[in-house]
Amino acid sequence: MNRSMMFAAVLALAPCAALVPAVHAAPPAAKPLVAQTLNSFEQDSARIRKDMQPGGKYGYISNTERSRVEARLADMQNLLTAHANASDMRETDKVALLNAQEEINGILDHNDNNRLVCEHIAPVGSHRPITTCHTYAEIMRQRENTQHDLEHRESTPQLRGGGG
């Protein structure tokens, strides 16, 4: 009897559980780049270039991705310089502008130091997985520290103990 009441309660509350994630969901993050006019684009691109420097919001971006962002910013600069704002463009130019903008936003979102990365793994000696979350910057700093420690260990001469 007790089991059937518990089952009925779970079934009755199931529709409410579907609403919980929607209520507590984080608001969507603002896109790093939204180019509508040449003036707003120049301000956004200057901020992005500054944020891609070491210590900036996108400081851990790889050289390959940095050069890709720079190339797409140049493409957008050329399109906006020729047309002053997005509403004056031909349809093909609008599509090219939007594609470049979305590619840049995708790269920057992936390299955002504040992006939360979560893992759901079982620790050593346990079968119960736990979820751990770290920011992208924390993960990259830990990777750099580990790499530095390995390089330091390789460069430090090791003394051999002798039996004797």
Phi and psi restraints in degrees (value plus and minus 20) as a CYANA .aco file:
   2 ASN   PHI     -81.8   -41.8
   2 ASN   PSI     -57.7   -17.7
   3 ARG   PHI     -86.2   -46.2
   3 ARG   PSI     -60.6   -20.6
   4 SER   PHI     -89.2   -49.2
   4 SER   PSI     -53.4   -13.4
   5 MET   PHI     -88.6   -48.6
   5 MET   PSI     -58.8   -18.8
   6 MET   PHI     -84.5   -44.5
   6 MET   PSI     -62.2   -22.2
   7 PHE   PHI     -82.8   -42.8
   7 PHE   PSI     -61.8   -21.8
   8 ALA   PHI     -85.0   -45.0
   8 ALA   PSI     -58.9   -18.9
   9 ALA   PHI     -85.9   -45.9
   9 ALA   PSI     -60.7   -20.7
  10 VAL   PHI     -83.9   -43.9
  10 VAL   PSI     -63.4   -23.4
  11 LEU   PHI     -84.5   -44.5
  11 LEU   PSI     -57.1   -17.1
  12 ALA   PHI     -89.4   -49.4
  12 ALA   PSI     -53.3   -13.3
  13 LEU   PHI    -111.1   -71.1
  13 LEU   PSI     -29.0    11.0
  14 ALA   PHI     -76.8   -36.8
  14 ALA   PSI     -64.1   -24.1
  15 PRO   PHI     -82.4   -42.4
  15 PRO   PSI     -51.5   -11.5
  16 CYS   PHI     -89.7   -49.7
  16 CYS   PSI     -52.6   -12.6
  17 ALA   PHI     -85.1   -45.1
  17 ALA   PSI     -50.8   -10.8
  18 ALA   PHI     -87.0   -47.0
  18 ALA   PSI     -44.5    -4.5
  19 LEU   PHI    -102.4   -62.4
  19 LEU   PSI     -42.4    -2.4
  20 VAL   PHI     -79.6   -39.6
  20 VAL   PSI     -69.3   -29.3
  21 PRO   PHI     -80.6   -40.6
  21 PRO   PSI     -55.1   -15.1
  22 ALA   PHI     -86.7   -46.7
  22 ALA   PSI     -56.5   -16.5
  23 VAL   PHI     -90.1   -50.1
  23 VAL   PSI     -59.1   -19.1
  24 HIS   PHI    -117.8   -77.8
  24 HIS   PSI     -15.2    24.8
  25 ALA   PHI     -88.0   -48.0
  25 ALA   PSI     123.0   163.0
  26 ALA   PHI     -92.1   -52.1
  26 ALA   PSI     126.2   166.2
  27 PRO   PHI     -86.5   -46.5
  27 PRO   PSI     129.8   169.8
  28 PRO   PHI     -82.6   -42.6
  28 PRO   PSI     120.1   160.1
  29 ALA   PHI     -93.5   -53.5
  29 ALA   PSI     128.4   168.4
  30 ALA   PHI     -88.9   -48.9
  30 ALA   PSI     123.1   163.1
  31 LYS   PHI     -93.3   -53.3
  31 LYS   PSI     121.4   161.4
  32 PRO   PHI     -82.4   -42.4
  32 PRO   PSI     -51.4   -11.4
  33 LEU   PHI    -154.7  -114.7
  33 LEU   PSI     103.5   143.5
  34 VAL   PHI    -154.8  -114.8
  34 VAL   PSI      77.7   117.7
  35 ALA   PHI    -113.4   -73.4
  35 ALA   PSI      94.1   134.1
  36 GLN   PHI    -134.4   -94.4
  36 GLN   PSI     -57.8   -17.8
  37 THR   PHI    -150.9  -110.9
  37 THR   PSI     144.3   184.3
  38 LEU   PHI     -82.6   -42.6
  38 LEU   PSI     -60.8   -20.8
  39 ASN   PHI     -83.3   -43.3
  39 ASN   PSI     -67.8   -27.8
  40 SER   PHI     -86.1   -46.1
  40 SER   PSI     -55.5   -15.5
  41 PHE   PHI     -83.9   -43.9
  41 PHE   PSI     -63.9   -23.9
  42 GLU   PHI     -82.4   -42.4
  42 GLU   PSI     -58.9   -18.9
  43 GLN   PHI     -85.7   -45.7
  43 GLN   PSI     -65.7   -25.7
  44 ASP   PHI     -84.6   -44.6
  44 ASP   PSI     -62.9   -22.9
  45 SER   PHI     -87.5   -47.5
  45 SER   PSI     -56.0   -16.0
  46 ALA   PHI     -84.6   -44.6
  46 ALA   PSI     -61.7   -21.7
  47 ARG   PHI     -85.0   -45.0
  47 ARG   PSI     -61.7   -21.7
  48 ILE   PHI     -84.0   -44.0
  48 ILE   PSI     -65.2   -25.2
  49 ARG   PHI     -81.2   -41.2
  49 ARG   PSI     -59.5   -19.5
  50 LYS   PHI     -85.9   -45.9
  50 LYS   PSI     -62.4   -22.4
  51 ASP   PHI     -90.2   -50.2
  51 ASP   PSI     -38.9     1.1
  52 MET   PHI    -102.8   -62.8
  52 MET   PSI     -26.8    13.2
  53 GLN   PHI     -93.5   -53.5
  53 GLN   PSI     134.5   174.5
  54 PRO   PHI     -73.8   -33.8
  54 PRO   PSI     113.7   153.7
  55 GLY   PHI      71.0   111.0
  55 GLY   PSI     -29.7    10.3
  56 GLY   PHI    -105.6   -65.6
  56 GLY   PSI    -199.3  -159.3
  57 LYS   PHI     -80.1   -40.1
  57 LYS   PSI     -52.7   -12.7
  58 TYR   PHI    -135.2   -95.2
  58 TYR   PSI      14.3    54.3
  59 GLY   PHI     -83.6   -43.6
  59 GLY   PSI     -40.5    -0.5
  60 TYR   PHI    -117.9   -77.9
  60 TYR   PSI      -4.5    35.5
  61 ILE   PHI     -86.2   -46.2
  61 ILE   PSI     120.5   160.5
  62 SER   PHI     -93.5   -53.5
  62 SER   PSI     140.6   180.6
  63 ASN   PHI     -82.7   -42.7
  63 ASN   PSI     -56.9   -16.9
  64 THR   PHI     -82.9   -42.9
  64 THR   PSI     -67.6   -27.6
  65 GLU   PHI     -89.8   -49.8
  65 GLU   PSI     -54.6   -14.6
  66 ARG   PHI     -81.4   -41.4
  66 ARG   PSI     -65.4   -25.4
  67 SER   PHI     -87.8   -47.8
  67 SER   PSI     -52.4   -12.4
  68 ARG   PHI     -86.2   -46.2
  68 ARG   PSI     -62.6   -22.6
  69 VAL   PHI     -82.7   -42.7
  69 VAL   PSI     -64.7   -24.7
  70 GLU   PHI     -80.7   -40.7
  70 GLU   PSI     -61.7   -21.7
  71 ALA   PHI     -84.5   -44.5
  71 ALA   PSI     -62.9   -22.9
  72 ARG   PHI     -90.0   -50.0
  72 ARG   PSI     -53.9   -13.9
  73 LEU   PHI     -82.9   -42.9
  73 LEU   PSI     -59.6   -19.6
  74 ALA   PHI     -84.4   -44.4
  74 ALA   PSI     -61.4   -21.4
  75 ASP   PHI     -79.9   -39.9
  75 ASP   PSI     -64.8   -24.8
  76 MET   PHI     -85.8   -45.8
  76 MET   PSI     -59.2   -19.2
  77 GLN   PHI     -78.6   -38.6
  77 GLN   PSI     -65.4   -25.4
  78 ASN   PHI     -83.2   -43.2
  78 ASN   PSI     -63.6   -23.6
  79 LEU   PHI     -84.6   -44.6
  79 LEU   PSI     -64.7   -24.7
  80 LEU   PHI     -93.3   -53.3
  80 LEU   PSI     -50.8   -10.8
  81 THR   PHI     -86.0   -46.0
  81 THR   PSI     -58.2   -18.2
  82 ALA   PHI     -92.2   -52.2
  82 ALA   PSI     -44.9    -4.9
  83 HIS   PHI    -143.9  -103.9
  83 HIS   PSI     -23.6    16.4
  84 ALA   PHI      49.9    89.9
  84 ALA   PSI     -67.4   -27.4
  85 ASN   PHI    -170.0  -130.0
  85 ASN   PSI     144.8   184.8
  86 ALA   PHI     -84.6   -44.6
  86 ALA   PSI     -48.6    -8.6
  87 SER   PHI     -91.5   -51.5
  87 SER   PSI     -40.1    -0.1
  88 ASP   PHI    -107.3   -67.3
  88 ASP   PSI     -23.1    16.9
  89 MET   PHI    -103.1   -63.1
  89 MET   PSI     136.0   176.0
  90 ARG   PHI     -90.0   -50.0
  90 ARG   PSI     142.1   182.1
  91 GLU   PHI     -80.3   -40.3
  91 GLU   PSI     -61.4   -21.4
  92 THR   PHI     -85.2   -45.2
  92 THR   PSI     -56.7   -16.7
  93 ASP   PHI     -89.6   -49.6
  93 ASP   PSI     -57.1   -17.1
  94 LYS   PHI     -81.7   -41.7
  94 LYS   PSI     -62.0   -22.0
  95 VAL   PHI     -85.0   -45.0
  95 VAL   PSI     -63.1   -23.1
  96 ALA   PHI     -83.2   -43.2
  96 ALA   PSI     -60.7   -20.7
  97 LEU   PHI     -84.0   -44.0
  97 LEU   PSI     -65.4   -25.4
  98 LEU   PHI     -85.1   -45.1
  98 LEU   PSI     -60.7   -20.7
  99 ASN   PHI     -83.9   -43.9
  99 ASN   PSI     -62.3   -22.3
 100 ALA   PHI     -84.6   -44.6
 100 ALA   PSI     -63.2   -23.2
 101 GLN   PHI     -81.3   -41.3
 101 GLN   PSI     -65.3   -25.3
 102 GLU   PHI     -87.8   -47.8
 102 GLU   PSI     -55.6   -15.6
 103 GLU   PHI     -84.3   -44.3
 103 GLU   PSI     -64.2   -24.2
 104 ILE   PHI     -82.0   -42.0
 104 ILE   PSI     -66.5   -26.5
 105 ASN   PHI     -81.4   -41.4
 105 ASN   PSI     -58.8   -18.8
 106 GLY   PHI     -83.7   -43.7
 106 GLY   PSI     -65.6   -25.6
 107 ILE   PHI     -83.4   -43.4
 107 ILE   PSI     -64.5   -24.5
 108 LEU   PHI     -89.0   -49.0
 108 LEU   PSI     -59.0   -19.0
 109 ASP   PHI     -81.4   -41.4
 109 ASP   PSI     -59.9   -19.9
 110 HIS   PHI     -86.7   -46.7
 110 HIS   PSI     -51.8   -11.8
 111 ASN   PHI    -121.4   -81.4
 111 ASN   PSI      -7.2    32.8
 112 ASP   PHI     -88.6   -48.6
 112 ASP   PSI     103.4   143.4
 113 ASN   PHI     -82.0   -42.0
 113 ASN   PSI     -42.4    -2.4
 114 ASN   PHI    -111.9   -71.9
 114 ASN   PSI     -20.5    19.5
 115 ARG   PHI     -86.3   -46.3
 115 ARG   PSI     112.9   152.9
 116 LEU   PHI    -109.8   -69.8
 116 LEU   PSI     108.3   148.3
 117 VAL   PHI    -137.3   -97.3
 117 VAL   PSI      99.9   139.9
 118 CYS   PHI    -134.1   -94.1
 118 CYS   PSI     124.1   164.1
 119 GLU   PHI    -143.8  -103.8
 119 GLU   PSI     122.8   162.8
 120 HIS   PHI    -139.1   -99.1
 120 HIS   PSI      72.1   112.1
 121 ILE   PHI    -153.6  -113.6
 121 ILE   PSI     136.3   176.3
 122 ALA   PHI    -108.4   -68.4
 122 ALA   PSI     105.9   145.9
 123 PRO   PHI     -87.2   -47.2
 123 PRO   PSI     140.9   180.9
 124 VAL   PHI     -78.3   -38.3
 124 VAL   PSI     111.3   151.3
 125 GLY   PHI      68.0   108.0
 125 GLY   PSI     -13.2    26.8
 126 SER   PHI    -157.2  -117.2
 126 SER   PSI     131.1   171.1
 127 HIS   PHI    -123.1   -83.1
 127 HIS   PSI     -23.1    16.9
 128 ARG   PHI    -113.1   -73.1
 128 ARG   PSI      90.5   130.5
 129 PRO   PHI     -91.2   -51.2
 129 PRO   PSI     128.1   168.1
 130 ILE   PHI    -144.8  -104.8
 130 ILE   PSI     137.0   177.0
 131 THR   PHI    -123.7   -83.7
 131 THR   PSI     106.9   146.9
 132 THR   PHI    -142.9  -102.9
 132 THR   PSI     117.7   157.7
 133 CYS   PHI    -145.1  -105.1
 133 CYS   PSI     118.3   158.3
 134 HIS   PHI    -160.5  -120.5
 134 HIS   PSI     135.3   175.3
 135 THR   PHI     -96.8   -56.8
 135 THR   PSI     139.4   179.4
 136 TYR   PHI     -78.8   -38.8
 136 TYR   PSI     -59.3   -19.3
 137 ALA   PHI     -83.6   -43.6
 137 ALA   PSI     -60.8   -20.8
 138 GLU   PHI     -82.7   -42.7
 138 GLU   PSI     -61.8   -21.8
 139 ILE   PHI     -84.3   -44.3
 139 ILE   PSI     -64.5   -24.5
 140 MET   PHI     -87.9   -47.9
 140 MET   PSI     -58.0   -18.0
 141 ARG   PHI     -83.7   -43.7
 141 ARG   PSI     -61.6   -21.6
 142 GLN   PHI     -83.9   -43.9
 142 GLN   PSI     -59.9   -19.9
 143 ARG   PHI     -83.5   -43.5
 143 ARG   PSI     -63.5   -23.5
 144 GLU   PHI     -83.4   -43.4
 144 GLU   PSI     -62.9   -22.9
 145 ASN   PHI     -83.4   -43.4
 145 ASN   PSI     -61.7   -21.7
 146 THR   PHI     -83.5   -43.5
 146 THR   PSI     -63.7   -23.7
 147 GLN   PHI     -82.3   -42.3
 147 GLN   PSI     -62.3   -22.3
 148 HIS   PHI     -82.9   -42.9
 148 HIS   PSI     -63.6   -23.6
 149 ASP   PHI     -82.4   -42.4
 149 ASP   PSI     -61.1   -21.1
 150 LEU   PHI     -84.9   -44.9
 150 LEU   PSI     -63.3   -23.3
 151 GLU   PHI     -84.8   -44.8
 151 GLU   PSI     -59.4   -19.4
 152 HIS   PHI     -85.0   -45.0
 152 HIS   PSI     -62.0   -22.0
 153 ARG   PHI     -84.7   -44.7
 153 ARG   PSI     -58.2   -18.2
 154 GLU   PHI     -89.3   -49.3
 154 GLU   PSI     -52.7   -12.7
 155 SER   PHI    -105.0   -65.0
 155 SER   PSI     -34.3     5.7
 156 THR   PHI    -106.4   -66.4
 156 THR   PSI     105.7   145.7
 157 PRO   PHI     -86.7   -46.7
 157 PRO   PSI     116.9   156.9
 158 GLN   PHI    -117.2   -77.2
 158 GLN   PSI     111.9   151.9
 159 LEU   PHI    -106.4   -66.4
 159 LEU   PSI     114.4   154.4
 160 ARG   PHI    -115.6   -75.6
 160 ARG   PSI     110.8   150.8
 161 GLY   PHI    -101.3   -61.3
 161 GLY   PSI     116.5   156.5
 162 GLY   PHI    -132.0   -92.0
 162 GLY   PSI     125.1   165.1
 163 GLY   PHI    -108.3   -68.3
 163 GLY   PSI     106.6   146.6
